Amino acid sequence: MKPTDLTLNEQLRITDHEIIKRKGLLFITEEDAKILLAIKPLVANNLVDIVEKFYDKLVGLEGVSQVIGDAESLYRLKNHLRGYLRSLFDGQYDMEYVQSRLRIGLVHKRIGVPPKLYIAAFKTLSMILRDYLRDDTKDDSKDDLVCKTCRVQQESLEKLMLFDLILVFDTYIQGLMNEVRRGQEELEEYTRELEEQVAVRTQQLADQARRDGMTGLFNQRSFYEYLRMEISRGQRRAERFALCYIDLDKFKQANDIHGHRYGDTVLLNVAKSLESITRQEDVAARYGGDEFCLLLPQTNAEMARLVCKRLTENFTLMDENCTVTMSIGIAEFDPNGGMDVELLVRMADQAMYVSKEKAGHYITVFSEKVAKQMASKTSKKGIVRPDEKKTVKKSNASLEQASPQEKERKKSRKPEK
């Protein structure tokens, strides 16, 4: 709820019952109200003089003139004081009276009157009013009675002015508490904004560490993290998924002929094509150089083949004159096959090398036939595939430990279609 939805007394929780309690604490009675009402004619007859004397003394105090500021403000303050004095001796000290005193405190707080000056002004006004009461009751023939009457009047006046002073300081304190609360809210808001900025920046740094700088796809390290998680999930849920290994054909030729900028465009087109065919749960990664991987959860090999077909079509549409094509190998994870990360990547890699022996875009799904074909090459040539990776162990090291220079060196030995 906003402060503007509540009155001042509601904000300070001052009720009719609270007013009665406060009067009781200061011993303000109905008799005091009658006494003050009886003084009203005296005050009314001397109202202008009282106000002038008050401000003559007040502006002489250090700092008061600076707070008032100008003659027009002083004129308005004199009018307000006349209204205050009239209500002080009205004899009605109810909720309306209390609200008027709370507004006085609020106004003085807003214009920056420090409590010490307000108390000085309060004391000055009290002394002036006491002098008028004392002068009015002077009568040498009735000395004792006059003194008693003056004392009673002064006591009633003092009680009510203290009642006013407490109300004024309630608003001062409330104002200070509001300032503290606003400061806390601003600090909390600033802290929240700072936390959000830190979180965004942290996420950006995390993304930079997980993604390829050129294409924006996941990098090799992130790919392996997702692959391990997908294998673990597949084993728990007995679910199949597909891994697609993509290698670009004639990329080096295109890069040499048209320049590195053209080569970068080709890589970006591959990334855009991958993003165009992936779902939220799919993982597209740049494995390194001109090699890419695509992880398709809850997808079998034949479904993955259709996805890869759309990939090649989208890539071709981006640049129909591009001579670069894709060789794609697909391996399907079998939750009962005892497959691990290295074996699954090796299967997709071998299927990709079978595709490289074909012209144009070509997709091969790993099968027993592919395994026998690669085994046959091993027995005849002593190699597993054209890049001379001879063992599963060496393949694993190549996948996870090879330096960028070694990868490029191995890439340069791959046969181009």
C-alpha positions in Angstrom: 0.0 0.0 0.0 1.3 3.5 -1.0 1.6 6.3 1.6 -0.9 8.3 -0.5 -3.6 5.7 0.3 -3.5 6.6 4.0 -4.0 9.8 6.0 -1.2 11.0 8.3 -3.0 9.7 11.4 -3.5 6.3 9.7 0.1 6.1 8.8 1.1 6.8 12.4 -1.7 4.6 13.7 -3.3 7.5 15.7 -6.9 6.6 16.5 -9.5 8.4 18.7 -8.5 5.9 21.5 -4.9 6.8 21.0 -5.7 10.5 21.3 -7.5 9.9 24.7 -4.4 7.9 25.9 -2.0 10.7 24.9 -4.2 13.4 26.7 -4.2 11.2 29.8 -0.4 10.9 29.7 -0.2 14.8 29.8 -3.1 15.1 32.3 -5.2 17.1 29.8 -8.8 17.3 30.9 -12.0 18.9 29.8 -11.3 21.6 32.4 -8.1 22.5 30.6 -10.1 22.8 27.4 -12.5 25.2 29.1 -9.6 27.3 30.5 -7.9 27.6 27.1 -11.2 28.5 25.4 -11.7 31.3 28.0 -8.3 32.7 27.0 -9.2 32.9 23.3 -10.6 36.5 23.4 -7.3 37.7 24.9 -5.3 35.9 22.2 -7.6 37.1 19.4 -7.3 40.7 20.5 -3.5 40.5 20.6 -3.1 38.1 17.7 -1.2 40.5 15.3 1.2 41.7 18.1 1.9 38.1 19.3 2.7 37.0 15.7 5.0 40.0 15.1 6.8 39.6 18.4 7.3 35.9 17.7 8.9 36.4 14.3 10.9 39.4 15.4 12.6 37.2 18.0 12.7 34.1 15.7 14.5 35.6 12.8 17.2 36.8 15.1 18.1 33.2 15.9 21.0 31.7 13.9 19.9 29.8 10.9 16.2 30.8 10.9 16.4 33.4 8.2 18.1 30.9 5.9 15.4 28.4 6.5 12.5 30.9 5.8 14.3 32.2 2.7 12.3 35.3 1.6 9.7 37.9 2.6 6.9 36.1 0.8 7.5 32.9 2.7 7.7 34.9 5.9 4.3 36.4 5.1 2.8 33.0 4.6 4.3 31.7 7.8 2.7 34.5 9.8 -0.7 33.6 8.3 -0.2 30.0 9.3 0.8 31.0 12.8 -2.4 33.1 13.2 -4.4 30.0 12.2 -2.4 27.8 14.6 -3.1 30.2 17.6 -6.8 30.4 16.9 -7.1 26.6 16.9 -4.9 26.3 20.0 -7.5 28.1 22.0 -10.6 26.6 20.4 -11.3 24.1 23.1 -11.8 21.3 20.6 -8.9 18.9 20.5 -10.2 16.0 18.5 -9.0 14.0 15.4 -9.2 17.1 13.1 -7.0 19.0 15.5 -4.5 16.2 15.6 -4.3 16.0 11.8 -3.6 19.7 11.6 -0.7 19.3 14.0 0.6 16.3 12.1 0.5 18.4 8.9 2.5 21.1 10.6 5.2 18.6 11.5 5.2 17.2 7.9 5.6 20.7 6.4 8.4 21.7 8.7 10.2 18.4 7.9 9.8 18.8 4.2 11.2 22.4 4.2 14.1 21.3 6.2 13.5 22.9 9.6 15.9 21.0 12.0 14.3 19.9 15.3 16.6 22.3 17.3 15.1 25.3 15.5 11.5 24.0 15.9 12.0 23.5 19.7 13.6 27.0 19.9 10.5 28.5 18.1 8.2 26.4 20.4 9.9 27.9 23.5 9.8 31.4 22.1 6.0 31.2 21.4 5.4 29.7 24.8 7.3 32.6 26.6 5.4 35.2 24.6 2.0 33.7 25.4 2.9 33.3 29.1 3.8 37.0 29.2 0.4 38.0 27.8 -1.3 35.8 30.3 0.7 37.2 33.1 0.0 40.8 32.1 -3.7 40.1 31.7 -4.0 38.8 35.3 -2.1 41.5 37.1 -4.1 43.0 39.9 -2.4 44.2 43.1 -5.6 43.9 45.1 -6.0 40.2 44.5 -2.5 39.0 44.5 -3.0 35.4 45.6 -6.0 34.8 43.4 -4.3 36.3 40.3 -1.2 34.2 40.8 -3.3 31.0 41.0 -5.3 31.9 37.9 -2.2 32.7 35.9 -0.6 29.5 37.0 -3.6 27.4 36.0 -3.8 29.1 32.6 -0.1 28.6 32.0 -0.3 24.9 33.1 -3.2 24.2 30.7 -1.3 26.0 27.9 1.8 24.1 28.6 0.0 20.7 28.5 -1.6 21.4 25.1 1.6 22.8 23.5 3.5 19.7 24.7 0.6 17.6 23.2 1.2 19.5 19.9 5.0 19.1 20.1 4.7 15.3 20.5 2.5 15.1 17.4 4.9 17.3 15.4 7.8 15.1 16.4 5.9 12.0 15.5 5.8 13.2 11.9 9.5 14.1 12.1 10.4 10.6 13.2 8.0 9.1 10.7 9.7 11.2 8.0 13.1 10.0 9.0 11.9 6.4 9.1 10.5 6.8 5.6 13.8 8.2 4.4 15.6 5.2 5.9 13.1 2.9 4.4 13.4 4.5 1.0 17.2 4.3 1.3 16.9 0.6 2.1 14.6 0.1 -0.8 16.9 1.9 -3.2 19.9 0.0 -1.8 18.0 -3.3 -2.3 16.9 -2.3 -5.8 20.5 -1.4 -6.6 21.7 -4.7 -5.1 19.1 -6.6 -7.2 20.2 -4.8 -10.4 23.8 -5.4 -9.6 23.1 -9.1 -8.9 21.2 -9.3 -12.2 24.1 -7.6 -14.0 26.6 -10.0 -12.4 24.4 -13.0 -13.2 24.1 -11.9 -16.8 27.8 -11.2 -17.1 28.6 -14.5 -15.4 26.3 -16.3 -17.8 27.9 -14.5 -20.8 31.4 -15.6 -19.6 30.0 -19.2 -19.1 28.6 -19.1 -22.6 31.8 -17.9 -24.0 33.6 -20.7 -22.3 31.1 -23.2 -23.6 30.6 -21.9 -27.2 32.6 -21.6 -30.3 33.7 -18.0 -30.8 33.0 -17.8 -34.6 29.8 -19.8 -35.0 28.1 -19.5 -31.6 27.6 -23.2 -31.5 28.7 -25.3 -28.5 32.4 -26.1 -28.5 34.0 -29.6 -28.3 34.3 -29.5 -24.5 30.6 -28.7 -24.1 29.7 -31.3 -26.7 31.4 -34.0 -24.7 29.6 -32.9 -21.5 26.2 -33.1 -23.2 27.1 -36.4 -24.8 28.0 -37.9 -21.4 24.8 -36.7 -19.9 22.7 -38.0 -22.8 24.4 -41.5 -22.5 23.7 -41.5 -18.7 20.1 -40.5 -19.3 19.7 -43.0 -22.1 21.0 -45.8 -19.9 18.6 -44.8 -17.0 15.5 -44.5 -19.2 16.4 -47.1 -21.8 16.1 -44.5 -24.5 17.9 -44.3 -27.9 19.4 -41.2 -29.4 21.4 -40.4 -32.5 24.8 -38.8 -32.9 25.6 -37.2 -36.2 29.3 -36.5 -37.2 29.6 -33.9 -40.0 32.7 -33.1 -42.1 32.9 -30.6 -44.8 34.2 -31.7 -48.2 36.4 -29.4 -50.4 36.4 -26.8 -47.7 40.2 -26.4 -47.8 40.1 -25.9 -51.6 37.3 -23.3 -51.3 39.3 -21.6 -48.5 42.5 -21.5 -50.6 40.7 -20.3 -53.7 38.3 -17.7 -52.3 40.1 -16.7 -49.1 39.5 -17.1 -45.4 36.6 -14.7 -45.3 34.7 -16.9 -47.7 35.7 -19.9 -45.6 34.3 -18.2 -42.5 31.0 -17.5 -44.3 30.8 -21.2 -45.2 31.3 -22.2 -41.5 28.6 -19.6 -40.5 26.2 -21.0 -43.0 26.7 -24.5 -41.6 26.0 -23.1 -38.1 22.8 -21.4 -39.3 21.7 -24.5 -41.1 22.2 -26.5 -37.9 20.2 -24.0 -35.9 17.4 -24.1 -38.5 16.8 -27.8 -38.0 17.4 -28.3 -34.3 14.9 -28.6 -31.5 15.4 -27.0 -28.0 16.7 -30.3 -26.6 19.2 -30.9 -29.5 22.9 -30.0 -29.2 24.7 -28.6 -32.2 28.5 -28.2 -31.8 31.5 -27.2 -33.8 33.9 -30.1 -33.1 36.9 -28.3 -34.6 38.1 -26.9 -37.9 35.4 -28.0 -40.5 34.0 -30.7 -38.3 30.6 -30.5 -36.6 28.5 -32.7 -34.4 24.8 -32.9 -33.8 23.2 -34.7 -30.8 19.5 -35.7 -31.3 17.9 -37.0 -28.1 15.0 -39.5 -28.4 15.8 -39.9 -32.1 16.6 -43.2 -33.9 19.0 -43.4 -36.9 16.4 -43.2 -39.6 14.8 -40.1 -38.1 18.3 -38.6 -37.8 18.9 -39.3 -41.5 15.8 -37.2 -42.3 17.1 -34.4 -40.1 20.5 -34.5 -41.8 18.8 -34.4 -45.2 17.1 -31.2 -44.2 20.4 -29.9 -43.0 22.1 -30.4 -46.4 19.1 -28.9 -48.2 19.1 -25.8 -46.0 22.9 -25.4 -46.4 22.7 -25.7 -50.2 19.9 -23.0 -50.3 22.1 -20.5 -48.5 24.7 -20.6 -51.3 23.8 -22.6 -54.4 27.2 -21.9 -56.0 29.1 -23.3 -53.0 31.2 -26.3 -53.9 31.5 -27.4 -50.3 29.4 -30.5 -49.4 28.8 -32.5 -46.3 29.9 -36.0 -45.4 27.7 -37.2 -42.5 28.0 -40.2 -40.3 25.2 -41.3 -37.9 25.5 -43.6 -34.9 22.5 -44.7 -32.8 22.9 -45.2 -29.1 21.7 -48.6 -27.9 21.1 -48.5 -24.1 21.7 -52.2 -23.9 24.8 -52.1 -26.1 27.4 -51.2 -23.5 28.3 -48.1 -25.5 30.4 -45.3 -24.0 31.4 -41.8 -25.3 34.5 -43.0 -27.2 32.8 -45.9 -28.9 29.7 -43.8 -30.0 31.9 -41.1 -31.4 34.1 -43.6 -33.2 31.0 -45.3 -34.7 29.8 -41.9 -36.1 33.3 -41.0 -37.2 33.6 -44.3 -39.2 30.2 -43.8 -40.8 31.3 -40.3 -41.8 34.4 -41.7 -43.5 32.3 -44.1 -45.5 30.3 -41.0 -46.7 33.5 -39.2 -47.7 34.0 -41.9 -50.4 30.8 -40.8 -52.1 30.2 -37.6 -54.2 28.2 -34.6 -53.0 26.2 -34.6 -49.8 26.1 -38.1 -48.4 24.7 -39.6 -45.2 25.8 -43.0 -43.8 24.3 -44.7 -40.8 26.7 -46.9 -38.8 26.0 -50.6 -39.2 27.7 -54.0 -39.2 28.4 -53.5 -42.8 30.2 -50.2 -42.1 32.2 -51.9 -39.3 33.2 -54.7 -41.6 34.2 -52.2 -44.3 36.4 -50.3 -41.9 37.9 -53.6 -40.5 38.7 -54.7 -44.1 40.6 -51.5 -44.7 42.4 -52.0 -41.4 43.6 -55.5 -42.5 44.6 -54.4 -46.0 46.3 -51.0 -45.2 46.9 -51.2 -41.5 44.8 -48.2 -41.0 41.3 -47.6 -39.7 40.5 -44.6 -41.9 42.3 -42.2 -44.2 43.5 -39.8 -41.5 45.8 -42.6 -40.1 44.1 -42.9 -36.7 45.0 -46.5 -36.0 43.3 -47.5 -32.7 40.4 -46.6 -30.5 42.8 -45.3 -27.9 44.4 -43.1 -30.5 41.0 -42.0 -31.7 40.0 -41.0 -28.1 43.2 -39.0 -27.7 42.6 -37.3 -31.0 39.1 -36.4 -30.0 39.9 -35.0 -26.6 43.6 -34.1 -26.3 44.8 -33.1 -29.8 46.1 -29.5 -30.1 44.5 -27.3 -32.8 47.7 -27.6 -34.9 47.6 -31.4 -34.8 44.0 -31.3 -35.8 44.7 -29.1 -38.8 47.6 -31.3 -39.7 45.4 -34.4 -39.6 42.7 -32.5 -41.6 45.1 -31.8 -44.3 45.7 -35.5 -44.8 42.0 -36.2 -45.3 41.1 -37.1 -48.9 38.9 -34.5 -50.7 36.0 -35.7 -52.8 
